[in-house]
């Protein structure tokens, strides 16, 4: 339990890291490996090329290390590198478990191809990949028991 200084009330927070898929690891490691090969193999390498790929590697590392989901008393917060957002739990209608990311073309702040699809508001949805999907669903459903869970 954490005290919310602004509202002066106790707030329960549960954090869930993103599941990490080995295929995604390989994809994300490519820019860093490319920098190393460029430096090792090129007789004359441009500093701008190394800087650009290094910045890309830093961005990927930021996404890799900060992708997580936090369930509070009234919202689900997601962080994925520079991308941050929140979903009011009261607006969530349905969570679909075991959804491959290939079946969804919307926003995916996730590091795995196997996750959950959260439907909220009237027609919004987001793909998340908590490392403990059942625990994530239970935490959200504890604050809104009317959420429909599809397996």
Helices and strands as residue ranges (DSSP letters): E 2-4, E 9-11, E 14-17, H 22-41, H 47-66, E 68-71, E 75-80, E 83-88, G 89-91, E 92-100, G 101-103, E 114-120, E 124-128, H 133-143, E 148-150
